[in-house]
Amino acid sequence: MYEIGGRIRMFREQRGLSQKDFAAHIGAKNTAVSNWEKGYTRPDVDTLAKICEVLDVSADDMLNIRFAPEDLSDREKKVVMAYRAKSEIQHAVNILLGIE
């Protein structure tokens, strides 16, 4: 059984979408959504990207990926702190990183 189905269902229901409406939004069949949510199958990576977009959820949240600050190297911590301290360049950095 695949665990991602429960998160797809949770986020779909939070958005007030039926399986049928959700399937239409992502270009999938209702049976595919049902099978994901039951844990029988899981979406491919391209479909997962569309699911996250439609449900307005990050891939990390959809996949339940978590990391702790201690997982960052000292250099990564410095980069994060510098980014936070320079709000005037955050938009440009986001564009360069492809996150905006």
N, CA, C and O atoms as CSV, one atom per row, in Angstrom:
chain,resi,resn,atom,element,x,y,z
A,1,MET,N,N,0.837,-1.191,0.000
A,1,MET,CA,C,0.000,0.000,0.000
A,1,MET,C,C,0.877,1.248,0.000
A,1,MET,O,O,1.888,1.314,0.700
A,2,TYR,N,N,0.482,2.214,-0.780
A,2,TYR,CA,C,1.212,3.475,-0.870
A,2,TYR,C,C,0.590,4.511,0.060
A,2,TYR,O,O,-0.632,4.651,0.111
A,3,GLU,N,N,1.428,5.231,0.792
A,3,GLU,CA,C,0.963,6.197,1.781
A,3,GLU,C,C,0.512,7.523,1.187
A,3,GLU,O,O,-0.269,8.240,1.813
A,4,ILE,N,N,0.982,7.862,0.004
A,4,ILE,CA,C,0.677,9.167,-0.568
A,4,ILE,C,C,-0.823,9.361,-0.800
A,4,ILE,O,O,-1.312,10.490,-0.792
A,5,GLY,N,N,-1.536,8.285,-1.002
A,5,GLY,CA,C,-2.973,8.385,-1.275
A,5,GLY,C,C,-3.745,9.080,-0.177
A,5,GLY,O,O,-4.651,9.866,-0.454
A,6,GLY,N,N,-3.397,8.802,1.062
A,6,GLY,CA,C,-4.085,9.446,2.178
A,6,GLY,C,C,-3.858,10.943,2.197
A,6,GLY,O,O,-4.759,11.703,2.554
A,7,ARG,N,N,-2.668,11.379,1.817
A,7,ARG,CA,C,-2.392,12.818,1.777
A,7,ARG,C,C,-3.097,13.471,0.600
A,7,ARG,O,O,-3.590,14.593,0.719
A,8,ILE,N,N,-3.152,12.777,-0.548
A,8,ILE,CA,C,-3.900,13.316,-1.686
A,8,ILE,C,C,-5.349,13.537,-1.261
A,8,ILE,O,O,-5.916,14.602,-1.505
A,9,ARG,N,N,-5.938,12.541,-0.633
A,9,ARG,CA,C,-7.330,12.653,-0.208
A,9,ARG,C,C,-7.512,13.788,0.795
A,9,ARG,O,O,-8.453,14.573,0.676
A,10,MET,N,N,-6.621,13.880,1.783
A,10,MET,CA,C,-6.734,14.923,2.801
A,10,MET,C,C,-6.699,16.313,2.164
A,10,MET,O,O,-7.551,17.153,2.450
A,11,PHE,N,N,-5.702,16.551,1.293
A,11,PHE,CA,C,-5.584,17.867,0.666
A,11,PHE,C,C,-6.745,18.129,-0.296
A,11,PHE,O,O,-7.227,19.258,-0.389
A,12,ARG,N,N,-7.194,17.100,-1.007
A,12,ARG,CA,C,-8.338,17.257,-1.923
A,12,ARG,C,C,-9.583,17.658,-1.151
A,12,ARG,O,O,-10.302,18.575,-1.548
A,13,GLU,N,N,-9.835,16.970,-0.049
A,13,GLU,CA,C,-11.013,17.275,0.757
A,13,GLU,C,C,-10.907,18.659,1.402
A,13,GLU,O,O,-11.909,19.361,1.534
A,14,GLN,N,N,-9.692,19.051,1.803
A,14,GLN,CA,C,-9.505,20.395,2.357
A,14,GLN,C,C,-9.869,21.467,1.335
A,14,GLN,O,O,-10.316,22.554,1.702
A,15,ARG,N,N,-9.679,21.166,0.063
A,15,ARG,CA,C,-10.015,22.118,-1.002
A,15,ARG,C,C,-11.479,21.996,-1.432
A,15,ARG,O,O,-11.950,22.754,-2.280
A,16,GLY,N,N,-12.184,21.045,-0.846
A,16,GLY,CA,C,-13.602,20.878,-1.165
A,16,GLY,C,C,-13.862,20.293,-2.542
A,16,GLY,O,O,-14.902,20.558,-3.144
A,17,LEU,N,N,-12.930,19.503,-3.041
A,17,LEU,CA,C,-13.082,18.906,-4.363
A,17,LEU,C,C,-13.533,17.450,-4.259
A,17,LEU,O,O,-13.026,16.690,-3.434
A,18,SER,N,N,-14.474,17.080,-5.089
A,18,SER,CA,C,-14.852,15.671,-5.194
A,18,SER,C,C,-13.759,14.966,-5.987
A,18,SER,O,O,-12.949,15.614,-6.649
A,19,GLN,N,N,-13.738,13.641,-5.918
A,19,GLN,CA,C,-12.769,12.897,-6.714
A,19,GLN,C,C,-12.948,13.203,-8.199
A,19,GLN,O,O,-11.969,13.363,-8.928
A,20,LYS,N,N,-14.188,13.283,-8.636
A,20,LYS,CA,C,-14.487,13.525,-10.046
A,20,LYS,C,C,-13.984,14.896,-10.484
A,20,LYS,O,O,-13.346,15.018,-11.530
A,21,ASP,N,N,-14.267,15.921,-9.695
A,21,ASP,CA,C,-13.805,17.274,-10.037
A,21,ASP,C,C,-12.285,17.363,-10.008
A,21,ASP,O,O,-11.666,17.966,-10.885
A,22,PHE,N,N,-11.700,16.756,-8.990
A,22,PHE,CA,C,-10.239,16.763,-8.869
A,22,PHE,C,C,-9.607,16.073,-10.071
A,22,PHE,O,O,-8.648,16.582,-10.652
A,23,ALA,N,N,-10.142,14.919,-10.442
A,23,ALA,CA,C,-9.625,14.186,-11.598
A,23,ALA,C,C,-9.684,15.055,-12.857
A,23,ALA,O,O,-8.740,15.067,-13.647
A,24,ALA,N,N,-10.769,15.768,-13.042
A,24,ALA,CA,C,-10.906,16.645,-14.210
A,24,ALA,C,C,-9.849,17.752,-14.191
A,24,ALA,O,O,-9.287,18.096,-15.231
A,25,HIS,N,N,-9.583,18.303,-13.018
A,25,HIS,CA,C,-8.599,19.385,-12.890
A,25,HIS,C,C,-7.175,18.926,-13.235
A,25,HIS,O,O,-6.381,19.703,-13.764
A,26,ILE,N,N,-6.866,17.683,-12.938
A,26,ILE,CA,C,-5.501,17.206,-13.189
A,26,ILE,C,C,-5.392,16.372,-14.465
A,26,ILE,O,O,-4.309,15.897,-14.806
A,27,GLY,N,N,-6.506,16.195,-15.165
A,27,GLY,CA,C,-6.483,15.440,-16.414
A,27,GLY,C,C,-6.324,13.948,-16.224
A,27,GLY,O,O,-5.688,13.271,-17.032
A,28,ALA,N,N,-6.908,13.438,-15.146
A,28,ALA,CA,C,-6.832,12.004,-14.856
A,28,ALA,C,C,-8.240,11.419,-14.808
A,28,ALA,O,O,-9.233,12.146,-14.823
A,29,LYS,N,N,-8.302,10.117,-14.752
A,29,LYS,CA,C,-9.596,9.451,-14.613
A,29,LYS,C,C,-9.952,9.347,-13.134
A,29,LYS,O,O,-9.078,9.246,-12.272
A,30,ASN,N,N,-11.235,9.373,-12.865
A,30,ASN,CA,C,-11.721,9.251,-11.489
A,30,ASN,C,C,-11.228,7.954,-10.848
A,30,ASN,O,O,-10.923,7.924,-9.655
A,31,THR,N,N,-11.152,6.894,-11.633
A,31,THR,CA,C,-10.694,5.616,-11.088
A,31,THR,C,C,-9.225,5.689,-10.655
A,31,THR,O,O,-8.825,5.047,-9.684
A,32,ALA,N,N,-8.431,6.474,-11.380
A,32,ALA,CA,C,-7.026,6.638,-10.992
A,32,ALA,C,C,-6.930,7.318,-9.636
A,32,ALA,O,O,-6.170,6.884,-8.770
A,33,VAL,N,N,-7.709,8.395,-9.450
A,33,VAL,CA,C,-7.717,9.104,-8.168
A,33,VAL,C,C,-8.166,8.164,-7.054
A,33,VAL,O,O,-7.572,8.143,-5.975
A,34,SER,N,N,-9.191,7.405,-7.312
A,34,SER,CA,C,-9.694,6.453,-6.328
A,34,SER,C,C,-8.621,5.436,-5.952
A,34,SER,O,O,-8.433,5.136,-4.773
A,35,ASN,N,N,-7.921,4.908,-6.946
A,35,ASN,CA,C,-6.864,3.924,-6.687
A,35,ASN,C,C,-5.705,4.528,-5.902
A,35,ASN,O,O,-5.129,3.862,-5.042
A,36,TRP,N,N,-5.355,5.785,-6.188
A,36,TRP,CA,C,-4.296,6.451,-5.412
A,36,TRP,C,C,-4.721,6.582,-3.965
A,36,TRP,O,O,-3.970,6.252,-3.047
A,37,GLU,N,N,-5.941,7.070,-3.774
A,37,GLU,CA,C,-6.416,7.324,-2.417
A,37,GLU,C,C,-6.596,6.046,-1.611
A,37,GLU,O,O,-6.477,6.064,-0.386
A,38,LYS,N,N,-6.879,4.947,-2.280
A,38,LYS,CA,C,-6.990,3.655,-1.592
A,38,LYS,C,C,-5.629,3.020,-1.365
A,38,LYS,O,O,-5.518,2.022,-0.652
A,39,GLY,N,N,-4.589,3.592,-1.969
A,39,GLY,CA,C,-3.240,3.072,-1.795
A,39,GLY,C,C,-2.893,1.928,-2.720
A,39,GLY,O,O,-1.885,1.252,-2.514
A,40,TYR,N,N,-3.707,1.698,-3.735
A,40,TYR,CA,C,-3.434,0.605,-4.669
A,40,TYR,C,C,-2.332,0.957,-5.656
A,40,TYR,O,O,-1.507,0.116,-6.014
A,41,THR,N,N,-2.331,2.204,-6.087
A,41,THR,CA,C,-1.333,2.700,-7.034
A,41,THR,C,C,-0.909,4.085,-6.576
A,41,THR,O,O,-1.427,4.613,-5.592
A,42,ARG,N,N,0.043,4.668,-7.303
A,42,ARG,CA,C,0.454,6.035,-6.996
A,42,ARG,C,C,0.686,6.778,-8.306
A,42,ARG,O,O,0.975,6.166,-9.334
A,43,PRO,N,N,0.557,8.097,-8.260
A,43,PRO,CA,C,0.721,8.878,-9.488
A,43,PRO,C,C,2.184,8.940,-9.913
A,43,PRO,O,O,3.092,8.829,-9.090
A,44,ASP,N,N,2.394,9.122,-11.227
A,44,ASP,CA,C,3.760,9.321,-11.700
A,44,ASP,C,C,4.204,10.740,-11.349
A,44,ASP,O,O,3.397,11.556,-10.901
A,45,VAL,N,N,5.467,11.025,-11.552
A,45,VAL,CA,C,6.032,12.298,-11.104
A,45,VAL,C,C,5.401,13.495,-11.826
A,45,VAL,O,O,5.195,14.538,-11.203
A,46,ASP,N,N,5.093,13.373,-13.108
A,46,ASP,CA,C,4.464,14.477,-13.830
A,46,ASP,C,C,3.068,14.753,-13.293
A,46,ASP,O,O,2.669,15.908,-13.143
A,47,THR,N,N,2.337,13.701,-13.006
A,47,THR,CA,C,1.002,13.857,-12.442
A,47,THR,C,C,1.088,14.409,-11.029
A,47,THR,O,O,0.254,15.220,-10.627
A,48,LEU,N,N,2.083,13.978,-10.278
A,48,LEU,CA,C,2.268,14.485,-8.918
A,48,LEU,C,C,2.488,15.992,-8.934
A,48,LEU,O,O,1.962,16.705,-8.079
A,49,ALA,N,N,3.257,16.479,-9.894
A,49,ALA,CA,C,3.481,17.926,-10.011
A,49,ALA,C,C,2.163,18.652,-10.252
A,49,ALA,O,O,1.912,19.701,-9.658
A,50,LYS,N,N,1.330,18.105,-11.114
A,50,LYS,CA,C,0.016,18.713,-11.404
A,50,LYS,C,C,-0.882,18.653,-10.171
A,50,LYS,O,O,-1.604,19.608,-9.886
A,51,ILE,N,N,-0.843,17.541,-9.441
A,51,ILE,CA,C,-1.632,17.395,-8.210
A,51,ILE,C,C,-1.250,18.489,-7.214
A,51,ILE,O,O,-2.117,19.141,-6.634
A,52,CYS,N,N,0.045,18.681,-7.025
A,52,CYS,CA,C,0.517,19.705,-6.086
A,52,CYS,C,C,0.073,21.095,-6.524
A,52,CYS,O,O,-0.316,21.922,-5.699
A,53,GLU,N,N,0.133,21.342,-7.819
A,53,GLU,CA,C,-0.287,22.641,-8.355
A,53,GLU,C,C,-1.779,22.874,-8.115
A,53,GLU,O,O,-2.170,23.932,-7.622
A,54,VAL,N,N,-2.598,21.908,-8.456
A,54,VAL,CA,C,-4.049,22.049,-8.314
A,54,VAL,C,C,-4.459,22.174,-6.852
A,54,VAL,O,O,-5.359,22.943,-6.517
A,55,LEU,N,N,-3.795,21.415,-5.984
A,55,LEU,CA,C,-4.151,21.446,-4.564
A,55,LEU,C,C,-3.403,22.533,-3.790
A,55,LEU,O,O,-3.631,22.719,-2.595
A,56,ASP,N,N,-2.505,23.252,-4.481
A,56,ASP,CA,C,-1.719,24.326,-3.869
A,56,ASP,C,C,-0.964,23.818,-2.646
A,56,ASP,O,O,-1.035,24.383,-1.555
A,57,VAL,N,N,-0.233,22.719,-2.878
A,57,VAL,CA,C,0.532,22.051,-1.826
A,57,VAL,C,C,1.956,21.834,-2.347
A,57,VAL,O,O,2.143,21.502,-3.518
A,58,SER,N,N,2.942,22.018,-1.496
A,58,SER,CA,C,4.321,21.752,-1.923
A,58,SER,C,C,4.527,20.244,-2.053
A,58,SER,O,O,3.830,19.449,-1.423
A,59,ALA,N,N,5.486,19.876,-2.873
A,59,ALA,CA,C,5.822,18.457,-3.019
A,59,ALA,C,C,6.308,17.889,-1.693
A,59,ALA,O,O,6.020,16.737,-1.367
A,60,ASP,N,N,7.045,18.691,-0.924
A,60,ASP,CA,C,7.510,18.232,0.385
A,60,ASP,C,C,6.335,17.879,1.289
A,60,ASP,O,O,6.357,16.854,1.970
A,61,ASP,N,N,5.302,18.736,1.294
A,61,ASP,CA,C,4.126,18.448,2.121
A,61,ASP,C,C,3.369,17.230,1.590
A,61,ASP,O,O,2.922,16.381,2.362
A,62,MET,N,N,3.231,17.155,0.274
A,62,MET,CA,C,2.500,16.021,-0.310
A,62,MET,C,C,3.219,14.708,-0.011
A,62,MET,O,O,2.576,13.696,0.269
A,63,LEU,N,N,4.548,14.723,-0.070
A,63,LEU,CA,C,5.323,13.506,0.156
A,63,LEU,C,C,5.721,13.320,1.616
A,63,LEU,O,O,6.367,12.337,1.978
A,64,ASN,N,N,5.323,14.280,2.448
A,64,ASN,CA,C,5.622,14.245,3.887
A,64,ASN,C,C,7.130,14.191,4.136
A,64,ASN,O,O,7.622,13.412,4.951
A,65,ILE,N,N,7.845,15.051,3.401
A,65,ILE,CA,C,9.301,15.135,3.546
A,65,ILE,C,C,9.613,16.248,4.536
A,65,ILE,O,O,9.191,17.392,4.365
A,66,ARG,N,N,10.344,15.897,5.551
A,66,ARG,CA,C,10.719,16.856,6.589
A,66,ARG,C,C,12.218,16.767,6.814
A,66,ARG,O,O,12.809,15.691,6.727
A,67,PHE,N,N,12.819,17.898,7.100
A,67,PHE,CA,C,14.211,17.877,7.518
A,67,PHE,C,C,14.380,18.890,8.635
A,67,PHE,O,O,13.668,19.892,8.703
A,68,ALA,N,N,15.309,18.616,9.482
A,68,ALA,CA,C,15.568,19.461,10.644
A,68,ALA,C,C,16.703,20.422,10.322
A,68,ALA,O,O,17.534,20.129,9.462
A,69,PRO,N,N,16.751,21.567,10.999
A,69,PRO,CA,C,17.840,22.515,10.761
A,69,PRO,C,C,19.225,21.890,10.889
A,69,PRO,O,O,20.160,22.308,10.206
A,70,GLU,N,N,19.359,20.907,11.747
A,70,GLU,CA,C,20.674,20.276,11.900
A,70,GLU,C,C,21.080,19.472,10.663
A,70,GLU,O,O,22.230,19.047,10.549
A,71,ASP,N,N,20.142,19.263,9.739
A,71,ASP,CA,C,20.460,18.580,8.490
A,71,ASP,C,C,21.179,19.495,7.498
A,71,ASP,O,O,21.723,19.024,6.500
A,72,LEU,N,N,21.183,20.804,7.771
A,72,LEU,CA,C,21.847,21.759,6.897
A,72,LEU,C,C,23.325,21.880,7.250
A,72,LEU,O,O,23.706,21.826,8.420
A,73,SER,N,N,24.143,22.045,6.226
A,73,SER,CA,C,25.567,22.299,6.472
A,73,SER,C,C,25.726,23.731,6.987
A,73,SER,O,O,24.792,24.528,6.900
A,74,ASP,N,N,26.884,24.055,7.513
A,74,ASP,CA,C,27.133,25.420,7.978
A,74,ASP,C,C,26.979,26.413,6.833
A,74,ASP,O,O,26.429,27.498,7.021
A,75,ARG,N,N,27.457,26.053,5.661
A,75,ARG,CA,C,27.333,26.947,4.493
A,75,ARG,C,C,25.868,27.163,4.140
A,75,ARG,O,O,25.462,28.292,3.866
A,76,GLU,N,N,25.071,26.103,4.141
A,76,GLU,CA,C,23.641,26.236,3.832
A,76,GLU,C,C,22.941,27.126,4.856
A,76,GLU,O,O,22.081,27.928,4.491
A,77,LYS,N,N,23.291,26.996,6.100
A,77,LYS,CA,C,22.715,27.851,7.144
A,77,LYS,C,C,23.059,29.311,6.891
A,77,LYS,O,O,22.215,30.189,7.068
A,78,LYS,N,N,24.303,29.576,6.474
A,78,LYS,CA,C,24.718,30.952,6.175
A,78,LYS,C,C,23.928,31.507,4.995
A,78,LYS,O,O,23.516,32.667,5.006
A,79,VAL,N,N,23.720,30.681,3.988
A,79,VAL,CA,C,22.958,31.117,2.817
A,79,VAL,C,C,21.528,31.464,3.224
A,79,VAL,O,O,20.997,32.491,2.801
A,80,VAL,N,N,20.914,30.639,4.021
A,80,VAL,CA,C,19.543,30.897,4.482
A,80,VAL,C,C,19.489,32.194,5.284
A,80,VAL,O,O,18.586,33.007,5.086
A,81,MET,N,N,20.424,32.389,6.168
A,81,MET,CA,C,20.433,33.601,6.995
A,81,MET,C,C,20.665,34.847,6.138
A,81,MET,O,O,20.033,35.879,6.364
A,82,ALA,N,N,21.560,34.759,5.163
A,82,ALA,CA,C,21.808,35.894,4.274
A,82,ALA,C,C,20.569,36.198,3.437
A,82,ALA,O,O,20.228,37.364,3.237
A,83,TYR,N,N,19.901,35.172,2.954
A,83,TYR,CA,C,18.670,35.338,2.175
A,83,TYR,C,C,17.613,36.057,3.009
A,83,TYR,O,O,16.983,37.003,2.535
A,84,ARG,N,N,17.421,35.620,4.225
A,84,ARG,CA,C,16.420,36.228,5.101
A,84,ARG,C,C,16.754,37.680,5.431
A,84,ARG,O,O,15.853,38.501,5.608
A,85,ALA,N,N,18.035,37.995,5.513
A,85,ALA,CA,C,18.457,39.347,5.889
A,85,ALA,C,C,18.359,40.340,4.735
A,85,ALA,O,O,18.393,41.549,4.967
A,86,LYS,N,N,18.240,39.871,3.522
A,86,LYS,CA,C,18.260,40.762,2.358
A,86,LYS,C,C,16.955,40.660,1.572
A,86,LYS,O,O,16.915,40.100,0.476
A,87,SER,N,N,15.910,41.201,2.142
A,87,SER,CA,C,14.590,41.105,1.514
A,87,SER,C,C,14.549,41.761,0.138
A,87,SER,O,O,13.749,41.367,-0.711
A,88,GLU,N,N,15.402,42.757,-0.093
A,88,GLU,CA,C,15.383,43.466,-1.370
A,88,GLU,C,C,15.853,42.606,-2.547
A,88,GLU,O,O,15.566,42.938,-3.697
A,89,ILE,N,N,16.561,41.521,-2.284
A,89,ILE,CA,C,17.029,40.663,-3.379
A,89,ILE,C,C,16.333,39.300,-3.405
A,89,ILE,O,O,16.625,38.479,-4.274
A,90,GLN,N,N,15.430,39.053,-2.476
A,90,GLN,CA,C,14.787,37.738,-2.402
A,90,GLN,C,C,14.034,37.398,-3.683
A,90,GLN,O,O,14.081,36.257,-4.143
A,91,HIS,N,N,13.344,38.370,-4.259
A,91,HIS,CA,C,12.595,38.109,-5.488
A,91,HIS,C,C,13.542,37.661,-6.603
A,91,HIS,O,O,13.258,36.692,-7.307
A,92,ALA,N,N,14.664,38.364,-6.761
A,92,ALA,CA,C,15.636,38.006,-7.804
A,92,ALA,C,C,16.230,36.622,-7.555
A,92,ALA,O,O,16.405,35.847,-8.495
A,93,VAL,N,N,16.538,36.311,-6.315
A,93,VAL,CA,C,17.089,34.996,-5.976
A,93,VAL,C,C,16.050,33.912,-6.277
A,93,VAL,O,O,16.390,32.859,-6.815
A,94,ASN,N,N,14.803,34.163,-5.936
A,94,ASN,CA,C,13.742,33.197,-6.209
A,94,ASN,C,C,13.628,32.919,-7.713
A,94,ASN,O,O,13.437,31.775,-8.125
A,95,ILE,N,N,13.744,33.962,-8.516
A,95,ILE,CA,C,13.682,33.792,-9.973
A,95,ILE,C,C,14.866,32.963,-10.448
A,95,ILE,O,O,14.703,32.042,-11.248
A,96,LEU,N,N,16.053,33.287,-9.959
A,96,LEU,CA,C,17.256,32.528,-10.348
A,96,LEU,C,C,17.151,31.054,-9.978
A,96,LEU,O,O,17.616,30.182,-10.712
A,97,LEU,N,N,16.536,30.789,-8.833
A,97,LEU,CA,C,16.398,29.412,-8.373
A,97,LEU,C,C,15.197,28.697,-8.994
A,97,LEU,O,O,15.010,27.496,-8.802
A,98,GLY,N,N,14.388,29.449,-9.739
A,98,GLY,CA,C,13.222,28.856,-10.387
A,98,GLY,C,C,12.094,28.527,-9.436
A,98,GLY,O,O,11.319,27.604,-9.687
A,99,ILE,N,N,11.991,29.274,-8.340
A,99,ILE,CA,C,10.914,29.020,-7.363
A,99,ILE,C,C,9.877,30.128,-7.359
A,99,ILE,O,O,9.024,30.188,-6.474
A,100,GLU,N,N,9.952,30.996,-8.340
A,100,GLU,CA,C,8.951,32.068,-8.455
A,100,GLU,C,C,8.670,32.335,-9.899
A,100,GLU,O,O,7.856,33.202,-10.219
